[in-house]
Amino acid sequence: MRGKRQEVHCSFCGRDKGEALVLVAGLSSHICEICVEQAQEIVAEELYGGMMPAAVQPEAEETTKEFKLPKNITPRDIKKHLDQYVIGQHQAKKIISVAVYNHYKRLMHPAEIGDEVQIEKSNILLVGRTGTGKTLLAKTIAKFLDVPFSIVDATVFTQAGYVGEDVESILSRLLQVCNYDVESAQRGIVYIDEMDKVARKSDNPSITRDVSGEGVQQAMLKMLEGTDVMVPPQGGRKHPEQKLVKVNTENILFICGGAFDGIEKVIARRMNSKVIGFGSNKDERIEEEDLLKYVSHKDIRRFGMIPELIGRLPVVTYLKPLDLEAMKSILTEPKNSLLKQYQHLFRLEGINLTFAPDVIEYLAETALEYELGARGLRSICEAVMTDAMFEMPGMKDVKHFTIDRAYAKSKLEGGMLEMLRAA
């Protein structure tokens, strides 16, 4: 007599074959379509923070775009776009434009086995005071380029095994930008800000652990040069149970930037000149503002960067300190200038905001006193505009409002400006 046939059901939730739309059979168990979806959500939450990598997603092949040079751009086109948003710094913009353009050409014409000439990437190091436009250059290029672009801060990194983030999390940000598409990330560009903060404490190699300085530089060496890096998808520290993603950095362009505060003194000692400009021969004086143009790899090394890292950043350029004319241009000329932003805010309220010519020069002169570069302009403009932005919205009878030097001076004097001068 034939025995009773065993009923087939889901080994996880218990649904039988009649209740499930799809029942996938294994060696000795079954799973329904509902449990498959729940399992996928659990895997995404545990390993990828709720977002599956592009390599696992079914639509990954459709989202991966074929790489090509957008709009047949040239280095002149890249610099022309930067000129619309960044005032001055023509040498730095020219160098970045060439580096990015060559990066495109390397990707479009990959080296094949047996080629005698293989184009190597030229990573860049930007040196300049705070507020001169290093980060703005990176952000502006990010909007223009058709490759994944990420900006990371070097101050959060420590040597492996210590509290802080591992250097590999630099690539985690790049993976997140391109939705975990490894192929796209491997042709991206990374801007590492505050690079000077990982300088070692002295010119001599450290005999103790410099976990947030020299140790970070050593951890960056292979990544900058080009190698396979095991990257934690969500950044942070690596742990044994975590699934890692392999990313090859050979075609990733790294742009590093930092203020390098005090490097003018290093340059002055090398050139046998005094930073403040006093000297026996008046014609041989070199002002502090002009010293950065003479920056070299030797000065970067004496500042605290190890020679192995400097060799992987072959292009070193500088950003000039901003003068009065540059400050005035920053207020009015860029497409996203500060004054245009305030005018747009008032236009949304139905108010036509205008700035008198004399107030623009006054704001620029005041910003130079702060020595904070272009960032100081935002602080000053906020102090001048706060009362107007508080009172004007909702006033039906006000259609025009003009800010002149007397109005701006009355808002600054006796307040924040006097406190800063006293400090």
Secondary structure, DSSP 8 states (H G I E B T S, - for coil): --------B-TTT--BTTT-S-EEE-SS-EEEHHHHHHHHHHHHHHHHTT---TTTSTTHHHH------GGG--HHHHHHHHHTTS-S-HHHHHHHHHHHHHHHHHHHS---TT-S-------EEEEE-TTSSHHHHHHHHHHH-SS-EEEEEGGGB--TTSSSB-TTHHHHHHHHHTTT-HHHHTT-EEEEE-GGGG--SSSS--SS--TTTHHHHHHHHHHHH--EEEE-TT-S---TTS--EEEE-TT-EEEEEE--TTHHHHHHHHTT--TT---SSGGG---GGGGGGG--HHHHHHHT--HHHHHT--EEEEE----HHHHHHHHHSSTT-HHHHHHHHHHHTT-EEEE-HHHHHHHHHHHHHHT-THHHHHHHHHHHHHHHHHHSTT-TT--EEEE-HHHHHHHHTTTHHHHHHH-
